[in-house]
Amino acid sequence: MAISRDLTAAEIVALGETHLVKTYKRAPMVLSHGRGVRVWDTDGREYLDFAAGIAVNALGHADAGMAAVLAEQAAKLTHTSNLYYTMPQIALAAKLTAHSFADRVFFTNSGTEANEAAIKFARKYARVTHQAAEKTHVVCFEHAFHGRTMGSLALTPKEAYQAPFRPLMPDVVVLPFNDQAALAQITERVCSVFIEPIQGEGGIHEASPEFLRALRARCDQVGALLVFDEVQCGLGRTGDLWAHTASGVTPDMMTLAKPLAGGLPIGALLTTERVAAALTYGDHGSTFAGGPLITAVANYVFERISAPEFLAHVRRVGGYLKARLAALSSPKIKEVRGRGLMIGVEFTDELAARVVEQGYAHGLLLVSAGTSVLRVIPPLIVTEHECDLFVERLAAILERL
């Protein structure tokens, strides 16, 4: 079926409703193009993008450097599989290990795949190192989000997500977040503990340094691996390259994804040599992961994001935006929290979906975190002026509500 370029937005939406599986409640417009922090729909309406593709478009839209790297690599080599070495993949792995605790990298295509790999790596490590077939339990925390594939879904304790797909992966223990007393439930049967240093979909809640230190100590006591899921909070989002470094705690593995290639699909599992040594040929794999096209772009994005002046920009603008939001005199705002450009605005009622919907009419693309929290995660290149426009429009929405 040929699709005409002259279709109206309503006709394109109708085609989508006909042909797409209805797992997403999509916004009622068709996006056409973007530049920086702004996007336009097919009717010419302009929006400030404060969702960034769910914390993905770190460099905004249509970044000239990304486009140039993408075109150059596409003209040379796009895919080889992981049966061969390519320079972009090795260069990216070297950058990631040089700027982190890790010694080795396993590439994936998404964050949920990175967490699936971490589950498998932890199980294999426990079997090889501890010679214990029963050391299979995996710990996660309330309100966590680690993905939607079957293993990572088991670590995402939200009833609406899990209920239709049970039975899920067994041997999962869910503990309260930031509760040190609950860590006693991490027993010798636990092979790994997954935690987001700052919960994203869970409502922008930060794990306290004291909690992370106690968690690290407990993992060491029982021989469990500590896995930091920085799929959303990592790679400059907080104003530090990694969200966990502010706590002084080092994990055994860390999962990454969303902004790593600035909008192209990639994920990564970073691990120590100690854990990686338990893996051997054939233990895990991926046809597309770490391909030369994606990793060439990711090299460019990582160099931009990891630059000290870029991270300083995120800290400065993030602090400015948080202060502007905190100064809003709306009785509908309960709390403003977060770090860098990962901010949660919690409302006194379940207003998040209505604020997102009202945002379209006010020229804003927004995303929620649950029913009562607005997740403010713009591109990391956002300016103070664009933050001012966002706050003014959000204030108008809240006043109207």
Residue, then its C-alpha position, 0 to 999 in steps of 0.5 A: m500500500a503506497i502512502s501519499r505524502d499529502l495525507t492530513a494529520a487526521e488521516i495519518v493518525a487514522l492509518g496508525e490506529t488501523h495498522l499499529v498494535k495499540t500498546y501506546k496512547r499516542a498524542p493527537m498530532v503527527l510530528s514532522h521535524g525538529r531543531g534543538v529543543r523544538v519540534w514541529d508537527t505536520d500542521g506547522r505547530e511548534y512545541l518545546d520538547f521537555a520529554a526528549g523522547i523519554a530522556v533520550n534526545a540528549l543533544g536535542h533534535a537534528d544535531a548537525g554533528m550527529a547527522a554528519v557522523l551518521a552520514e559518513q559511517a552509513a557510506k562506509l559500513t552499517h552492519t557486520s554482526n558481532l562475529y567481527y571487530t569494528m573500530p567504532q565499537i571498540a572505540l566506544a567500549a574504550k571510552l566507556t571503561a576509561h570514564s567509569f569503574a568498569d573493565r569491559v562492555f557488553f553492547t545491547n540494543s536497549g535498556t531492557e536488553a542491558n538489564e536482561a544481560a545483567i541478570k544472566f551475567a549475575r546468575k552465571y557469576a554466582r554459579v561459577t564463583h560460589q558453586a551454588a545452584e540455589k544462589t539465583h535470587v534477584v532483588c529489586f525495589e518498590h516503584a522500580f522500572h527496569g524494562r518490559t521483557m520477561g526478566s526485567l519485567a519481573l524486576t518492575p513491580k507495577e501490577a498493571y505491567q506484570a499482571p497480564f504476563r504472569p508467571l514471570m521470572p521466579d526468585v525475585v525479591v522486592l524491597p522498600f526503597n531507601d529502607q536500610a532495615a529491609l536490607a537484612q532480607i538480602t540473603e546468601r541466596v541472592c545473586s544480584v541487586f538491581i537499583e536505580p540511583i534515581q528512580g525515573e518512572g517511579g517518580i524521580h526519587e533518589a537513593s540516599p548515599e547512606f542507603l547505597r553505602a549500606l546496600r553495597a556493604r550488604c551485597d559484599q556480606v552475602g556475595a551478591l553483585l550490585v547492579f546500578d540501572e542508569v538507563q535513564c539517570g546516567l550519561g550526564r542527566t544529573g550533571d554528573l556523567w554517572a548518577h551514582t558517583a555523588s554517593g561514592v559507591t561503586p557497583d559491580m555492573m551498570t546498565l546504560a541506554k537512552p541517551l547513549a546514541g542521541g536517539l538511535p537504539i543502543g544499550a550497554l552493560l558495563t562490568t568489572e573484569r571479575v564478573a566478566a571472567a565468568l562468561t565464555y563464548g556463547d553465553h550471551g549474544s545479539t545480532f544487531a548490538g554494537g553495530p558500527l553505524i550506531t556506535a559511530v554516532a554514540n562515540y560522538v554523543f559520548e564525547r559531547i556529553s562527557a566534556p566537563e563544560f557540557l556537564a557544567h551546563v547541565r548542572r547550571v541550567g538544571g539548578y536554574l530550572k529547579a529553582r524556577l519550578a520551586a518558585l511557582s506559587s501553585p497550590k497544585i504543586k506538592e514538591v519539586r525534586g531531582r538533580g540536574l535535568m532530571i526533575g520531578v514535579e509532584f502534584t497534590d492530586e492525580l493531575a499528571a496525565r491532564v497536565v501532559e494533555q494540556g501541554y499540547a495546546h500550550g506548545l509543550l511535549l511532556v511526560s509523566a512519572g505515575t499519576s501525580v508526578l510530571r517528569v521534567i527531562p528536556p534535552l541536555i542542551v536546553t537553555e535558561h530562556e527555554c526553561d523560562l518559556f516552559v515554566e511560564r506555560l506550565a504555570a498557565i496550564l496549572e492555573r487553567l486546571 
